[in-house]
Amino acid sequence: MKPIHILLMLCTVAVWGFNFVATRVALEIFSPEQMAFARSVLTLAILLPWWKPFKRIPWQLMAAALAIGAGSFYLLYQAISITESLTTVAVGTQLMPPLSAILALLFFHEHISPRKWLGILIATMGAVYLAGATTSSLSVTALGMTVLSVLLYSAGSIIIGKSKSVSVWSMLAWIAAMSLLPLGLMAAVSGPLYPDLNLMQIHHWLAFLFAVVFSALIGQAVLFSLYRRYPVSDVAPWALLIPFFAGLSSILVYGESISLSLFLGGAIVLLGVWVQQSSDGRTARDTPAF
């Protein structure tokens, strides 16, 4: 990967790491159903100029949009809302890189060398150590929801990332649009569509906007664009740094003490990513990423 794209991916995983705390803050006011629905509404409003409602897109992309918008995000918000420790969610998200590599191998026949698998394994071990070093408290239900969320997101993002029939921004608008009806129904059944706005303070608004605009919108745009330019096995392992940045966010927001395990786990992840990135001389395709 080119240095500029590595930097973009590092910024993206940093945002995703901080997003755990932002989502937890927003869920103080929102229910998971309300937050997932509000995310789709705001995303579609932002991307309305790129949305073409009468444009035909393949059914595979429709299914991928539903998997991500109505499935993955909702399950992630539910997992965060029912667990006391964000470690549970952080551990579950570490399945994204190996799952993405396996799915890319099975459905897109991407070549993954043994050294790449070794790098992914080392990085995954470092991420699991990093995520579990802070606490031993795990919620089985939240972990199961997170794993299912990651599976849906991995499959959907690869399908969208490898397709060039629809632009990235149009696809993000379709993800939001396809999710409105199912998420709206779930929110209506569980209670009001939106939380009481009188209860929302400035930090709730900021957390919600961060989770939607920076994490779900810009973060996905970067990931989908890089998937169109590089093999999945080159891009996905960077996501294993999410627990490192999640730990930093807890230090900054909640004043938690800095631990040696945070930097040790981060170093192991970087070692694995370095092994994986240096496994061959594969270069990006000529297709522009953005």
C-alpha positions in Angstrom: 0.0 0.0 0.0 1.1 3.5 -0.7 2.1 5.7 2.3 -0.9 8.0 1.8 -3.3 5.1 1.8 -1.6 3.6 4.9 -2.1 7.0 6.6 -5.7 7.1 5.5 -6.3 3.6 6.9 -4.6 4.5 10.2 -6.8 7.6 10.6 -9.8 5.5 9.9 -9.0 2.8 12.5 -8.2 5.6 15.0 -11.7 7.0 14.4 -13.2 3.5 14.7 -11.3 3.0 18.0 -12.7 6.3 19.4 -16.1 5.4 18.1 -16.6 2.8 20.8 -16.6 5.6 23.5 -18.6 8.0 21.3 -21.3 5.3 20.7 -21.5 4.5 24.4 -22.0 8.2 25.2 -24.7 8.5 22.5 -26.5 5.4 23.8 -27.0 7.2 27.1 -29.9 8.9 25.3 -30.6 6.8 22.2 -31.8 3.2 22.2 -29.9 1.0 19.7 -32.9 1.0 17.4 -33.2 4.8 17.5 -29.5 5.3 16.9 -29.4 3.0 14.0 -32.4 4.6 12.4 -31.2 8.2 13.1 -27.8 7.2 11.6 -29.5 6.1 8.4 -31.6 9.3 8.2 -28.7 11.6 8.7 -26.4 9.7 6.3 -29.0 9.8 3.6 -29.7 13.5 4.1 -25.9 14.2 3.7 -25.6 12.0 0.7 -28.8 12.9 -1.0 -27.0 14.5 -4.0 -25.4 11.1 -4.7 -28.5 9.0 -4.3 -30.2 7.9 -7.5 -33.4 6.1 -6.4 -34.3 4.9 -9.8 -30.9 3.6 -10.7 -30.8 -0.2 -11.0 -28.1 -1.8 -8.9 -27.3 -5.6 -8.7 -29.2 -7.5 -6.1 -25.9 -8.5 -4.5 -25.2 -4.9 -3.7 -28.8 -4.5 -2.3 -28.2 -7.5 0.0 -24.9 -6.1 1.1 -26.5 -2.7 1.8 -29.1 -4.3 4.0 -26.5 -6.5 5.8 -24.4 -3.5 6.7 -27.1 -0.8 7.3 -29.9 -2.8 8.9 -27.9 -5.7 10.3 -24.3 -4.8 11.3 -24.8 -1.4 12.8 -27.9 -2.3 14.7 -26.2 -5.4 16.2 -23.1 -3.4 17.1 -25.2 -0.8 18.9 -27.1 -3.5 20.7 -23.8 -5.1 21.8 -22.4 -1.9 23.2 -25.6 -1.1 25.0 -25.9 -4.4 26.9 -22.3 -4.9 28.0 -20.6 -3.0 30.9 -17.2 -3.4 29.3 -16.3 -2.3 25.8 -13.6 -5.0 25.9 -16.3 -7.6 24.8 -17.1 -5.6 21.7 -13.4 -4.9 21.0 -12.6 -8.6 21.2 -15.4 -9.5 18.8 -14.4 -6.9 16.2 -11.0 -8.5 15.9 -12.5 -11.3 13.8 -13.0 -8.8 10.9 -9.5 -9.1 9.3 -9.4 -13.0 9.3 -13.0 -13.3 8.3 -12.5 -10.7 5.5 -9.5 -12.6 4.2 -11.3 -15.9 4.2 -14.4 -14.4 2.4 -12.1 -12.7 -0.2 -10.4 -16.0 -0.8 -13.6 -18.0 -1.1 -15.7 -15.6 -3.2 -13.1 -13.5 -5.1 -10.3 -16.0 -5.3 -7.7 -13.5 -3.9 -4.3 -15.0 -3.5 -3.2 -15.0 0.1 0.4 -16.2 0.6 1.5 -18.1 3.7 3.4 -15.1 5.0 0.3 -13.0 4.8 -1.6 -15.6 6.8 1.2 -15.5 9.4 1.1 -11.7 9.5 -2.7 -11.8 10.0 -2.3 -14.4 12.7 0.3 -12.4 14.6 -1.7 -9.2 14.4 -4.9 -11.0 15.5 -3.1 -12.4 18.5 -1.8 -9.0 19.4 -5.3 -7.4 19.0 -6.9 -10.1 21.2 -4.2 -9.6 23.9 -4.7 -5.8 23.6 -8.5 -6.1 23.9 -8.4 -8.5 26.8 -5.6 -7.0 28.9 -7.8 -4.4 30.6 -10.5 -6.6 32.0 -11.6 -10.2 32.1 -15.3 -9.4 32.1 -17.0 -10.7 29.0 -20.6 -10.8 28.0 -21.4 -13.9 25.9 -24.5 -12.3 24.4 -22.7 -9.1 23.5 -19.8 -11.1 22.1 -22.2 -13.1 19.9 -23.9 -10.0 18.6 -20.6 -8.4 17.8 -19.4 -11.5 15.9 -22.6 -11.6 13.9 -22.2 -7.9 13.2 -18.6 -8.3 12.1 -19.6 -11.2 9.8 -22.4 -9.2 8.1 -20.1 -6.1 7.8 -17.2 -8.1 6.4 -19.3 -9.8 3.7 -21.1 -6.7 2.8 -18.1 -4.4 2.7 -16.1 -6.9 0.4 -19.0 -7.2 -2.0 -19.4 -3.4 -2.2 -15.7 -2.7 -2.2 -15.1 -5.1 -5.1 -18.0 -3.8 -7.2 -17.3 -0.8 -9.5 -20.8 -0.6 -11.0 -21.9 2.0 -8.4 -19.7 4.8 -6.9 -18.7 4.6 -3.3 -20.8 7.7 -2.3 -23.8 6.4 -4.1 -23.4 3.0 -2.4 -23.2 4.6 1.0 -26.4 6.5 0.2 -28.1 3.2 -0.8 -26.9 1.6 2.4 -28.7 4.3 4.3 -31.8 4.3 2.1 -32.2 0.5 2.2 -32.0 0.5 6.0 -34.7 3.2 6.6 -37.7 0.9 6.5 -36.5 -2.1 8.6 -34.8 0.2 11.1 -37.8 2.5 11.3 -40.1 -0.4 12.0 -37.8 -1.8 14.7 -37.6 1.7 16.3 -41.3 2.2 16.1 -42.0 -1.2 17.7 -39.5 -0.7 20.5 -40.7 2.9 21.3 -40.6 6.4 19.8 -38.5 6.9 16.6 -36.3 9.5 18.3 -35.2 10.1 21.8 -36.4 13.1 23.9 -34.3 15.9 22.4 -34.7 17.9 25.7 -32.5 15.3 27.4 -29.7 15.6 24.9 -26.7 17.7 26.0 -24.0 18.9 23.8 -21.7 15.9 24.4 -24.5 13.6 23.3 -24.9 15.5 20.0 -21.1 15.5 19.4 -20.9 11.8 20.1 -23.7 11.0 17.8 -22.3 13.2 15.0 -18.9 11.6 15.4 -20.3 8.1 15.2 -22.3 8.9 12.1 -20.2 11.4 10.1 -16.6 10.4 10.9 -17.0 6.7 11.8 -19.9 5.3 9.7 -19.7 7.7 6.7 -16.1 8.8 6.1 -14.6 5.6 7.6 -16.7 3.4 5.3 -15.8 5.5 2.3 -12.1 5.0 3.0 -12.5 1.3 3.5 -14.6 0.7 0.4 -12.3 2.8 -1.7 -9.2 0.9 -0.6 -10.9 -2.4 -1.2 -11.4 -1.3 -4.8 -7.7 -0.6 -5.1 -5.9 -3.3 -3.0 -6.5 -6.9 -2.0 -8.7 -7.3 1.1 -5.8 -9.1 2.9 -3.7 -5.9 2.5 -6.3 -3.5 3.9 -8.3 -5.4 6.6 -5.4 -6.2 9.0 -5.0 -2.5 9.8 -8.4 -2.8 11.6 -6.6 -4.9 14.3 -5.3 -1.6 15.7 -8.8 -0.6 16.7 -8.4 -1.8 20.4 -5.2 0.3 20.7 -7.0 3.4 19.7 -10.1 2.3 21.8 -7.7 2.1 24.8 -6.3 5.6 24.1 -9.8 7.0 23.9 -10.7 5.5 27.3 -7.5 7.1 28.7 -8.4 10.5 27.3 -12.2 10.4 28.0 -12.4 8.5 31.2 -9.0 9.2 32.6 -7.9 5.6 32.8 -4.2 4.9 33.6 -1.8 4.2 30.7 -0.7 0.5 30.8 2.3 -1.3 29.3 -0.1 -3.8 27.8 -1.6 -1.1 25.6 1.7 -0.4 23.9 2.8 -4.0 23.9 -0.3 -5.2 22.2 -0.1 -2.4 19.7 3.5 -3.3 18.9 2.5 -6.9 18.3 -0.3 -5.8 16.0 2.1 -3.6 14.0 4.6 -6.4 13.8 1.9 -8.7 12.3 0.8 -6.0 9.9 4.4 -5.4 8.8 4.9 -9.1 8.1 1.7 -9.2 6.2 2.4 -6.0 4.2 5.9 -7.1 3.3 4.8 -10.6 2.2 5.0 -9.8 -1.5 5.6 -7.0 -3.9 1.9 -6.6 -4.9 1.1 -3.1 -5.9 -2.1 -1.2 -6.2 -4.2 -1.5 -9.3 -4.3 1.5 -11.6 -8.0 2.1 -10.7 -8.2 5.4 -8.7 -9.2 4.8 -5.1 -11.2 8.0 -4.7 
